[in-house]
Amino acid sequence: MAQTFTSTPVKKKNPLRKWIIIISICFVYIWAFSGIPIIQIKETSSEVISSIFAGLFQPDWDYVYDPAGEDLLRGLLDTLAIAVLGTVIAAVLCIPFSFLAASNMSRGKVFSGSGKFILSFIRVFPEIVMALLFIKAVGPGAFAGVLALGINSIGMLGKLFSEEIESLDLGPKEALIATGANPIKAIWFSVIPQILPSFLSFVIYRFEINVRSATILGIIGAGGIGTPLIFALSVRDWERVGVILLGIILMVVIIDFISGKIRERLT
């Protein structure tokens, strides 16, 4: 019995479509680069650059600790405290929003959609915008930075946490409810143990981001080490700028190392 083979027609690539895409991409790049102003090197640029590098390699070590006034250690501790408090606020407040946004925990798409909308709305505003709003509301200082980081971090943590909840196995929860447990106990003993390692890992990761963000927020007056950094830059005290940058780099490296080890144990 002879077998008949039918050949599927091979679609020919349209060269015109390919050239249209290439020309469109080139047009976008030309349009983007045409708006960049021409770089002009000033006569004093080399002097300023050499002064910056001289300050980095010859930092003001006397600023590291000053018992009588402001110093580097106090600024770094303030930055760390802002990041810790902001992360704690976000870690607590994101829990109800994440359960509301999770489709397998909310009653109907309306509640889940509203939770996702709230988290997306919070993520729209960057930390700097949040900090400027809170500086106007509560005044400049560390409290404005804490509120800015805390509220802004809710959006990211809530989204990650809700996605983790949606990927859970709800079999243990349904089994507990079938045995007579109320929904709160079912969530506490079946859902929380499954998501707790991932939740702690997300919180630690967000803490790393908040440490860097707290440094930037200090530049606009939201407390932390950024405030003396912008003052040193404004008066061109490059030796103090150098020691502040070295302190920030050392703090970030140590925090990244410790948090990485903690996340390895959680996973």
Secondary structure as GFF3:
##gff-version 3
##sequence-region A 1 267
A	DSSP	alpha_helix	15	34	.	.	.	ID=ss1
A	DSSP	alpha_helix	45	57	.	.	.	ID=ss2
A	DSSP	three_ten_helix	61	63	.	.	.	ID=ss3
A	DSSP	alpha_helix	72	101	.	.	.	ID=ss4
A	DSSP	alpha_helix	109	124	.	.	.	ID=ss5
A	DSSP	alpha_helix	127	138	.	.	.	ID=ss6
A	DSSP	alpha_helix	142	166	.	.	.	ID=ss7
A	DSSP	alpha_helix	171	178	.	.	.	ID=ss8
A	DSSP	alpha_helix	183	186	.	.	.	ID=ss9
A	DSSP	pi_helix	187	191	.	.	.	ID=ss10
A	DSSP	alpha_helix	192	217	.	.	.	ID=ss11
A	DSSP	three_ten_helix	218	220	.	.	.	ID=ss12
A	DSSP	alpha_helix	226	234	.	.	.	ID=ss13
A	DSSP	alpha_helix	238	266	.	.	.	ID=ss14
###
